[in-house]
């Protein structure tokens, strides 16, 4: 196995500082910011969270196809990634800077517009970034190592940003000013990670083979990615599994602050909950990598998902018996969560590579665009699903320092949405994996193609 240069490996992993920072902070605090700082009703907040992501679902396949075009013409995807890296910080900060004097309705509109622009800027980086591993190395196990290192960095980023972001917010008063300072610090970290990936990894990728016919217009841009969903069985199954698992993890992320505040009666418990979910990845990623090299990536994904299901099922008891044991159960879920993050991303380059060899043309960006669009949908739906559960449970929104006693039905909804919903979703994803085929040399397996 030929190892990638250290600069490339480090640079690619650094991209997770950007993707992890942007992925975790809005998912963790944006819904809470809307309902408990701006006073936006839970059902309205769910729309604010999800609408920008719907735009990304529409836009990401086009970005992927455009990334293929620029890579074929210029030999690199770096320019698009650079554009995303430099345009994201300002609109990210503005997302958390809505003036309280505007009122709940205008504040919701402010956040909606700024979060929409942030999501578009993020996609400009994320879509070509996801396509890079297939172009950095053709080795099956080296791709797993590359993704494993990236996920370890991702876990560390999520841990630091997830715990540090709210801590910065609280240190500066926990109100709008605290959110602004938090956003400025995290935006700087995100930008640094994205720039490192662009300069150290994207520019070292192997140039794409020329000769692909590149059309114009949105319909043409969508064609390759959507065609792959229709005809490439492994890609279709992997996308479905990944989006369902992204939804499950996003539901837990969105619920962590509410569990800390209303189930454990301690807002500061968010930091411990978050550390319990994410920190295990720093310890178990080498073990998941060894498991994959010996047993395969699919078996690794099934094992990780099964651990997650068992742990989140146990958390259902928190509805009636909250206590310290919740941290332990979340920690076990974190062991599974680490594998659920790593294995699909390690399997995607194999699918992209096999598709290119079978079809005789490169469309990694188009496939990555579809992948990112579905991930975006899952991550966006997570907070929306959790907020919907709050609305059903009769959750009462508040603003500023106002403290509102929640009805028992709302607390029950919080506990069940944090536990039962993710458990059921990941169980469904395990069932879907039955149709995925992988042998000892997955990178050499022809794609199974169904008739149109």
C-alpha positions as CSV (number, residue, x, y, z in Angstrom):
1,X,0.0,0.0,0.0
2,X,1.5,3.4,-1.0
3,X,0.9,5.9,1.7
4,X,-0.2,9.4,0.8
5,X,2.2,12.3,1.7
6,X,1.8,13.5,5.2
7,X,0.9,17.0,4.0
8,X,-2.0,15.7,1.9
9,X,-3.3,13.5,4.7
10,X,-3.1,16.4,7.3
11,X,-4.6,18.8,4.8
12,X,-7.5,16.6,4.0
13,X,-8.2,15.9,7.6
14,X,-8.0,19.6,8.4
15,X,-11.0,20.1,6.1
16,X,-13.0,18.3,8.9
17,X,-12.3,21.3,11.1
18,X,-14.4,23.3,8.7
19,X,-17.1,20.8,8.0
20,X,-17.3,19.7,11.6
21,X,-17.5,23.2,13.0
22,X,-20.3,24.3,10.6
23,X,-22.1,21.0,10.9
24,X,-22.2,20.8,14.7
25,X,-22.8,24.3,16.0
26,X,-26.0,25.2,14.1
27,X,-27.3,21.7,14.8
28,X,-26.5,22.1,18.4
29,X,-27.6,25.6,19.3
30,X,-29.5,27.2,16.4
31,X,-32.9,25.7,17.3
32,X,-32.3,26.7,21.0
33,X,-31.2,30.2,19.9
34,X,-34.4,30.6,18.0
35,X,-36.8,29.3,20.7
36,X,-35.1,30.5,23.9
37,X,-33.4,33.7,22.8
38,X,-35.4,35.2,20.0
39,X,-38.7,33.8,21.3
40,X,-39.6,32.1,18.0
41,X,-42.3,29.5,18.3
42,X,-41.0,25.9,17.9
43,X,-43.0,25.2,14.7
44,X,-41.8,28.4,13.1
45,X,-38.2,27.6,14.2
46,X,-38.4,24.2,12.6
47,X,-39.2,25.9,9.2
48,X,-36.3,28.4,9.7
49,X,-33.9,25.5,10.3
50,X,-35.0,23.4,7.4
51,X,-35.7,25.8,4.5
52,X,-32.1,26.7,3.9
53,X,-31.2,23.1,3.7
54,X,-34.0,22.4,1.2
55,X,-32.2,25.0,-1.0
56,X,-29.0,23.1,-0.6
57,X,-30.7,19.8,-1.6
58,X,-31.7,21.5,-4.9
59,X,-28.3,23.2,-5.4
60,X,-25.7,20.6,-4.3
61,X,-26.0,18.3,-7.4
62,X,-25.5,21.3,-9.6
63,X,-22.4,22.3,-7.6
64,X,-21.1,18.8,-7.9
65,X,-21.5,18.8,-11.7
66,X,-20.0,22.2,-11.9
67,X,-17.1,21.0,-9.8
68,X,-16.5,18.1,-12.3
69,X,-16.5,20.7,-15.1
70,X,-13.9,22.9,-13.4
71,X,-11.8,19.9,-12.4
72,X,-11.8,18.6,-16.0
73,X,-10.9,22.0,-17.5
74,X,-8.4,23.2,-14.8
75,X,-7.2,19.9,-13.2
76,X,-8.4,20.9,-9.7
77,X,-11.4,21.5,-7.6
78,X,-9.5,24.0,-5.4
79,X,-11.1,27.2,-6.8
80,X,-14.6,26.2,-5.8
81,X,-13.5,25.1,-2.4
82,X,-11.6,28.4,-1.9
83,X,-14.7,30.4,-2.8
84,X,-16.7,28.6,-0.1
85,X,-14.0,29.0,2.5
86,X,-13.7,32.7,2.2
87,X,-17.4,33.5,1.8
88,X,-18.7,31.5,4.7
89,X,-17.4,33.3,7.8
90,X,-19.3,36.6,7.4
91,X,-22.7,35.2,6.8
92,X,-22.2,32.5,9.5
93,X,-21.6,35.3,12.1
94,X,-24.6,37.2,10.9
95,X,-26.8,34.1,11.4
96,X,-26.3,34.5,15.2
97,X,-26.5,38.3,15.2
98,X,-30.2,39.0,14.8
99,X,-31.0,42.2,16.8
100,X,-33.5,41.4,19.6
101,X,-35.4,44.6,19.0
102,X,-36.6,43.2,15.7
103,X,-39.0,40.9,17.4
104,X,-39.6,37.2,17.0
105,X,-41.0,37.3,13.4
106,X,-38.4,39.6,11.9
107,X,-35.7,37.7,13.9
108,X,-36.8,34.5,12.3
109,X,-36.6,36.0,8.8
110,X,-33.1,37.4,9.6
111,X,-31.8,34.0,10.7
112,X,-33.5,32.3,7.7
113,X,-31.8,34.6,5.1
114,X,-28.3,34.4,6.8
115,X,-28.4,30.7,7.4
116,X,-29.5,30.2,3.8
117,X,-26.4,32.1,2.5
118,X,-24.2,30.2,5.0
119,X,-25.5,26.9,3.7
120,X,-24.8,27.8,0.1
121,X,-21.2,28.9,0.9
122,X,-20.6,25.8,2.9
123,X,-21.8,23.6,-0.1
124,X,-19.3,25.3,-2.4
125,X,-16.6,23.8,-0.2
126,X,-18.2,20.6,1.0
127,X,-19.3,19.1,-2.3
128,X,-15.9,19.0,-4.0
129,X,-14.2,18.1,-0.7
130,X,-16.3,14.9,-0.5
131,X,-15.2,14.0,-4.0
132,X,-11.5,14.3,-3.2
133,X,-10.6,10.9,-1.7
134,X,-11.3,9.1,-4.9
135,X,-8.8,11.4,-6.6
136,X,-6.2,11.4,-3.9
137,X,-5.6,7.6,-3.9
138,X,-6.8,4.5,-5.6
139,X,-5.9,2.1,-2.8
140,X,-8.9,0.6,-0.9
141,X,-7.3,0.4,2.5
142,X,-5.5,3.8,2.1
143,X,-8.9,5.4,1.6
144,X,-10.1,3.9,4.8
145,X,-7.0,5.2,6.6
146,X,-7.5,8.7,5.1
147,X,-11.1,8.8,6.2
148,X,-10.3,7.4,9.6
149,X,-7.8,10.2,10.3
150,X,-10.3,12.7,9.0
151,X,-13.1,11.3,11.3
152,X,-10.7,11.5,14.3
153,X,-10.1,15.1,13.5
154,X,-13.8,15.6,12.9
155,X,-14.5,14.1,16.3
156,X,-12.0,16.4,18.0
157,X,-13.5,19.4,16.2
158,X,-17.0,18.5,17.1
159,X,-15.9,18.0,20.7
160,X,-14.1,21.3,20.9
161,X,-16.6,23.3,19.0
162,X,-19.6,21.6,20.5
163,X,-18.4,22.1,24.0
164,X,-16.4,25.3,23.5
165,X,-19.0,27.1,21.4
166,X,-21.7,27.1,24.1
167,X,-19.1,27.7,26.7
168,X,-18.0,30.9,24.9
169,X,-21.6,31.9,24.5
170,X,-22.3,31.5,28.3
171,X,-19.0,33.2,29.2
172,X,-20.2,36.3,27.4
173,X,-23.7,36.3,29.0
174,X,-25.6,33.7,27.1
175,X,-27.6,36.3,25.3
176,X,-27.3,37.8,21.8
177,X,-23.8,39.2,22.5
178,X,-22.7,35.8,23.6
179,X,-23.9,34.2,20.5
180,X,-22.1,36.7,18.3
181,X,-18.8,36.2,20.0
182,X,-19.2,32.4,19.8
183,X,-20.0,32.7,16.1
184,X,-16.9,34.9,15.4
185,X,-14.5,32.5,17.1
186,X,-16.0,29.4,15.4
187,X,-16.1,31.1,12.0
188,X,-12.4,31.8,12.2
189,X,-11.7,28.1,13.0
190,X,-14.0,26.9,10.2
191,X,-12.2,29.2,7.7
192,X,-8.8,28.0,8.8
193,X,-9.7,24.4,8.3
194,X,-11.2,24.9,4.9
195,X,-8.2,26.9,3.7
196,X,-5.8,24.1,4.8
197,X,-7.7,21.5,3.0
198,X,-7.8,23.6,-0.2
199,X,-4.2,24.5,-0.2
200,X,-2.7,21.2,1.0
201,X,-5.0,18.5,-0.3
202,X,-7.2,19.7,-3.2
203,X,-4.2,21.0,-5.2
204,X,-2.4,17.6,-4.9
205,X,-5.3,15.5,-6.3
206,X,-4.7,13.6,-9.5
207,X,-6.1,15.5,-12.5
208,X,-9.3,14.1,-13.9
209,X,-9.2,12.4,-17.3
210,X,-10.4,14.7,-20.1
211,X,-13.0,13.8,-22.7
212,X,-16.2,14.0,-20.8
213,X,-19.0,15.8,-22.5
214,X,-20.0,18.7,-20.3
215,X,-23.4,20.2,-21.0
216,X,-25.1,23.4,-19.9
217,X,-28.0,24.1,-17.7
218,X,-29.4,22.8,-14.4
219,X,-31.2,19.8,-16.0
220,X,-27.9,18.6,-17.5
221,X,-26.0,19.2,-14.3
222,X,-28.4,17.0,-12.4
223,X,-28.4,14.2,-14.9
224,X,-25.2,12.3,-13.8
225,X,-25.9,12.3,-10.1
226,X,-29.5,11.3,-10.4
227,X,-28.7,8.7,-13.0
228,X,-26.3,7.1,-10.6
229,X,-29.0,7.0,-7.9
230,X,-31.2,5.2,-10.4
231,X,-28.7,2.7,-11.9
232,X,-25.9,2.2,-9.4
233,X,-27.3,0.0,-6.7
234,X,-24.5,0.3,-4.2
235,X,-24.6,4.1,-4.5
236,X,-28.3,4.2,-4.0
237,X,-28.3,2.0,-0.9
238,X,-25.3,3.8,0.6
239,X,-27.0,7.2,0.1
240,X,-30.2,6.0,1.8
241,X,-28.3,4.6,4.7
242,X,-26.2,7.7,5.1
243,X,-29.0,10.1,5.0
244,X,-31.1,8.1,7.5
245,X,-28.1,7.9,9.9
246,X,-27.4,11.6,9.4
247,X,-31.0,12.3,10.4
248,X,-30.7,10.2,13.5
249,X,-27.5,11.9,14.7
250,X,-29.0,15.3,13.9
251,X,-32.0,14.6,16.1
252,X,-29.7,13.8,19.0
253,X,-27.6,16.9,18.4
254,X,-30.6,19.1,18.3
255,X,-32.0,17.5,21.5
256,X,-28.8,17.6,23.6
257,X,-29.4,21.2,24.9
258,X,-33.0,20.5,25.7
259,X,-32.1,17.2,27.5
260,X,-29.5,19.1,29.6
261,X,-31.9,21.9,30.5
262,X,-35.2,20.1,31.0
263,X,-34.5,16.5,31.7
264,X,-31.2,16.8,33.7
265,X,-32.2,20.3,35.0
266,X,-28.7,21.6,34.3
267,X,-27.8,23.7,31.2
268,X,-24.1,23.1,31.7
269,X,-24.7,19.3,31.3
270,X,-24.7,19.9,27.5
271,X,-20.9,19.9,27.6
272,X,-20.7,16.5,29.3
273,X,-23.4,15.1,27.0
274,X,-21.6,16.2,24.0
275,X,-18.2,15.0,25.1
276,X,-19.8,11.6,25.9
277,X,-21.2,11.3,22.4
278,X,-18.1,12.5,20.4
279,X,-15.0,11.8,22.5
280,X,-15.1,8.0,22.1
281,X,-14.2,8.5,18.4
282,X,-10.8,9.7,19.4
283,X,-10.1,6.3,21.1
284,X,-12.0,3.8,18.9
285,X,-11.2,5.0,15.3
286,X,-8.0,2.9,15.2
287,X,-10.0,0.0,16.3
288,X,-12.7,0.6,13.6
289,X,-10.0,0.9,11.0
290,X,-8.5,-2.5,12.0
291,X,-12.0,-4.0,12.0
292,X,-12.5,-2.7,8.4
293,X,-9.2,-4.0,7.1
294,X,-10.0,-7.5,8.5
295,X,-13.8,-7.8,8.1
296,X,-14.7,-5.2,5.6
297,X,-16.4,-1.8,5.7
298,X,-20.0,-3.0,5.5
299,X,-19.6,-5.3,8.4
300,X,-18.0,-2.5,10.3
301,X,-20.9,-0.2,9.5
302,X,-23.4,-2.8,10.7
303,X,-21.5,-3.4,13.9
304,X,-21.2,0.4,14.6
305,X,-24.9,1.0,13.9
306,X,-26.0,-1.9,16.1
307,X,-24.0,-0.5,19.0
308,X,-25.7,2.8,18.5
309,X,-29.2,1.3,18.4
310,X,-28.6,-0.6,21.6
311,X,-27.4,2.5,23.4
312,X,-30.1,4.8,22.2
313,X,-32.8,2.2,23.0
314,X,-31.5,2.1,26.6
315,X,-31.9,5.9,26.7
316,X,-35.7,5.6,26.4
317,X,-35.6,4.9,30.2
318,X,-34.6,8.5,30.7
319,X,-38.2,9.4,30.2
320,X,-39.0,8.0,33.6
321,X,-35.6,7.7,35.3
322,X,-33.2,10.6,34.5
323,X,-29.8,10.5,36.1
324,X,-26.0,10.1,35.7
325,X,-26.3,6.9,33.8
326,X,-27.5,8.9,30.8
327,X,-23.9,10.0,30.2
328,X,-22.7,6.4,30.1
329,X,-25.4,5.3,27.6
330,X,-24.5,8.3,25.4
331,X,-20.9,7.3,25.6
332,X,-21.7,3.8,24.3
333,X,-23.7,5.4,21.5
334,X,-20.6,7.5,20.7
335,X,-18.6,4.3,20.0
336,X,-21.2,3.4,17.3
337,X,-21.5,7.0,16.1
338,X,-17.7,7.0,15.3
339,X,-18.1,4.1,13.0
340,X,-21.3,5.4,11.5
341,X,-19.4,8.6,10.5
342,X,-16.3,6.8,9.1
343,X,-17.5,3.8,7.2
344,X,-20.0,5.4,4.7
345,X,-17.4,8.1,3.8
346,X,-14.8,5.4,3.3
347,X,-17.1,3.4,1.1
348,X,-18.1,6.3,-1.1
349,X,-14.7,6.7,-2.9
350,X,-14.8,3.0,-3.7
351,X,-18.2,3.4,-5.3
352,X,-17.1,6.6,-7.2
353,X,-13.9,4.8,-8.5
354,X,-15.8,1.7,-9.6
355,X,-18.4,3.8,-11.3
356,X,-15.7,5.7,-13.2
357,X,-14.0,2.5,-14.4
358,X,-17.3,1.0,-15.4
359,X,-18.6,4.0,-17.3
360,X,-15.3,5.3,-18.7
361,X,-15.9,8.8,-17.4
362,X,-15.4,10.8,-14.3
363,X,-18.5,12.0,-12.4
364,X,-17.2,12.0,-8.8
365,X,-18.4,15.6,-8.3
366,X,-21.9,14.8,-9.4
367,X,-22.1,11.8,-7.1
368,X,-20.6,13.9,-4.3
369,X,-23.2,16.5,-5.0
370,X,-26.1,14.1,-4.6
371,X,-24.4,12.7,-1.5
372,X,-24.0,16.1,0.1
373,X,-27.5,17.1,-0.8
374,X,-28.9,14.1,1.0
375,X,-26.7,14.6,4.0
376,X,-27.8,18.2,4.1
377,X,-31.4,17.1,4.0
378,X,-30.8,14.6,6.9
379,X,-29.0,17.1,9.0
380,X,-31.6,19.8,8.4
381,X,-34.5,17.5,9.1
382,X,-33.0,16.5,12.5
383,X,-33.6,19.8,14.3
384,X,-37.0,20.1,12.5
385,X,-38.1,16.6,13.6
386,X,-37.0,17.4,17.2
387,X,-38.8,20.8,17.1
388,X,-41.9,19.1,15.8
389,X,-41.8,16.7,18.7
390,X,-41.5,19.7,21.0
391,X,-44.6,21.2,19.4
392,X,-46.5,18.0,19.8
393,X,-45.5,17.8,23.4
394,X,-46.7,21.3,24.1
395,X,-43.2,23.0,24.6
396,X,-43.5,26.6,25.6
397,X,-40.9,29.0,24.0
398,X,-39.3,31.8,25.8
399,X,-37.0,34.8,25.2
400,X,-34.0,36.3,27.0
401,X,-33.7,35.4,30.7
402,X,-37.3,34.3,31.0
403,X,-37.7,30.9,32.6
404,X,-40.8,28.9,31.7
405,X,-41.9,25.8,33.4
406,X,-42.5,23.1,30.8
407,X,-45.5,20.7,31.0
408,X,-44.7,17.0,31.7
409,X,-45.7,16.2,28.1
410,X,-43.0,18.5,26.8
411,X,-40.3,16.8,28.9
412,X,-41.5,13.4,27.9
413,X,-41.3,14.5,24.2
414,X,-37.8,15.7,24.7
415,X,-36.6,12.4,26.2
416,X,-38.3,10.2,23.6
417,X,-37.1,12.3,20.6
418,X,-33.6,12.1,22.0
419,X,-33.7,8.3,22.3
420,X,-36.4,6.4,20.6
421,X,-36.4,8.3,17.3
422,X,-32.6,7.9,16.6
423,X,-32.8,4.2,17.6
424,X,-35.6,3.5,15.2
425,X,-34.0,5.4,12.3
426,X,-30.6,3.6,12.6
427,X,-32.4,0.2,12.9
428,X,-34.0,1.0,9.5
429,X,-30.6,1.8,8.0
430,X,-29.2,-1.6,9.2
431,X,-32.1,-3.3,7.4
432,X,-31.4,-1.4,4.2
433,X,-27.7,-2.5,4.3
434,X,-28.9,-6.1,3.5
435,X,-28.9,-5.2,-0.2
436,X,-25.3,-3.8,-0.2
437,X,-22.6,-6.2,-1.6
438,X,-19.0,-6.1,-0.7
439,X,-16.3,-8.7,-0.8
440,X,-12.6,-8.7,0.2
441,X,-11.7,-6.4,-2.6
442,X,-14.6,-4.0,-2.9
443,X,-12.6,-1.6,-5.1
444,X,-12.4,-4.3,-7.7
445,X,-16.1,-5.2,-7.7
446,X,-18.2,-4.3,-10.6
447,X,-21.3,-2.2,-9.7
448,X,-24.6,-4.0,-9.7
449,X,-26.8,-2.1,-12.2
450,X,-30.6,-2.4,-12.5
451,X,-32.5,-2.0,-15.6
452,X,-34.1,1.4,-16.2
